[in-house]
C-alpha cells in the first residue's frame, strides 16, 4: 500500500478543511491511503513520517509565510534532512489565507524549498485556471487564482463550516489525487527510498 501523509497546521479550521479535501483526493486513487496529521503532533518525532511514500505540506499563510507552528515542524526535521531520509519521496503543498492573494505564493515557495532541501520531488498543481473563460473571482471555479505551484484557498472571516469555497476545496482534492497517482507510480516502480 502506498501512503501519502498530509501534514498541516490550522489555527481556525480553514486549512484543516482544505487538508481534509486533499486527503479525500488521495483516497480516490486505488492502492493509496491518505493520512491526515497535525504538524504539532509530529514535531517532537517527525521520523514517524519516514514510512510515507509522499508528504503533502499545508499551512495557513501568516504575514507572507508558513505559521510558526508549521515552521517549528519544519525545523524539527533537521535530523531527517541530515540523513536524507525523505530523498525521492513526492511532496506538494497547499495554503490558505483570508485575502485572495495574501502572498500565498511566498508560503508555497517556502514549502517548495523545504522539500528541495530534503531531496524530495515536488508535484505542482495541474488544474488549469477555471476562471480563464472570464469568470474571474467566482469562488466555485477550480484553481481560480491560477496558482500552479500548489493548491491555494481563500477563507472569508467566517467559520470553517462555510469557507473556504467549493472551488478551492475541489482544487485541493485534485492536488491530492494527482500526488497520490504519481506516488503510486513511483512506489510501484521502486523509485522511493522510504
N, C-alpha and C positions, 0 to 999 in steps of 0.2 A: 504494500500500500504506500502510495506517495503522500507525504504530509506537507502541507503548506501552513505555516503559522502566521497569524495576523497579530502583530504586537502593536499595541496602540495605547495612547493616553487620552482621556476625555474628562474634562472638568465638569461640564454641564450636560453631558449625554448626547450632544450633537455628533461628535466624532465617533462615539461608541455606536451610534445608529448607522453611521457610514461604514464602520468596521463590520457590523453585522451583515450588511449587504455585500461587502467584499467576501465574507465567508460564504454567504449564500451562493455567490458566483462560483467560488471554489468547489463547493459541494455539488454543483451542476455537472461536474466532469466525473464520469465513472472512473473509479480507481484512485481518486484523490480525496483526501479528507482535510478540511479546513479546521484549524484550531484557533479560537479566539482567546487572546492572552493579554491581560493588562500589563503594561510596561512596568509598573511599580511592583507587580507580583513576581517578576523575574529579574529585577535589578540586582538583588543580592546573589542570584545564581543564574546568570544568563546562559551558562553551559547547558541548561535544560533544553535550549533551542538547537543544540548541535545535531540532534537526530532528525530535524526537519530538513526536507529537500528544498524548501524555499521559505523565505520570510518576507512578508509584506509589512512595511512600517507605516504607522499612522499617527499623526499628531495634529492638534489644532495649531493654527498659526497665531502666535502671540508676538506682537511687535516685530513681525517680519522673520520669525524663525520658529523652531520647534519649542514646545513648552519646556519649562525647567525640569519637570518630572521625566519627560521623554529624554531630555539631554542627559539626565542622571543615568538612565538606562544605557544610552549610547556610551557614555564614559566608562560604565562598568564592564564593557566588553573588551577592554584593552588586552586582557589575557588571551581572549579568543583571537583577537587581531594578531597578537604576537605569534601564536601557533598556527595562524591562517586556517582555523578550523571551519570557517564558513566559505572558504575559497570554492568557487564554481557552483555555489548554491544560487538559485534565482532569487532576485529581490525586486521589489517595487514599492511604491509609496502613494500615500493619499493624505490630504489635509483639508481643513475646514476653517473658515473664519466668518465673522459677521458681515463684513463688507464683500462686495462682489470680487474685487481684486485683492485687497488686503495684503499684498506682497506674498501671496501663497507660493509663487514660483520660487522665492528665496527659500522657503521651507522645503519644497521638493528638491531643490539643489542641495540643501544641507543633507537630506536623506540620501541623495544620489552619491554624494561624496563619501558619506559614511559607508555605504555599500561598496563603493570602489575601494576604500581603504581595506575592507575585508576581502577583497578579491572576488566579490560577488558579480553576477551577471544581471545587469539592470534591465527590467522589462518596462517599457513605457506604455502609455495608453494608445490603443489603436482605433478607438471610436472616433469617427470624424465629427467635426463640429456640426451638431444638428441644427444650429441656427444659421447655417450658411445660406439658407433659402430666404433670408431677410427677416426671419422671425427672431430678431435679436432681443435678448433679455427674457425670453419665455422660460420660466423655471421648469417646464415639463420636458424640454428637449434634452437629448443626450449630449454630453460634453459641450454645454452651452458656452463655455469660455474659450473653447478651442485649445485647451492645455493638453499637450501630448506627453509630457514627462511623467505624469501620474494622474490620479483622479482628484479633482478638487470639488468642494461643495461650499455653498454659501448658506449660512443659517441666520435667519432673522432673529432679533432679540425676542425669542418666543420659546416656549417649552419644546423639548426634543420630540414630543409626540406629533408636532405639526411641521417641523422643519429639521433637516434640510428638505428641499422639494424633491418630488418624484424623479425628475430628470437626473439630478445629481446622484440620487441613490441608485438609479439604474446604471449610471456611468461607473459607480463604484463596483456594482455587481459584475459589469462587463470586464473591468480590470481584473477582478478575482478570477473570473472564468478564463481569461487569457493567460494569466500567470499559471493557473493550475494546469492548463493544457500543455504549456511549454515545460513546466516542471515534470509532468508525466512523461513527456517525450525524452527529456534529458535523463531522467531517472531510469527509464526503461533501457536507454542506450548505455547506461553505466558511466555517464559523464560526471554526475555529482559525487564529490568525495566524502560527503557527510558521514 
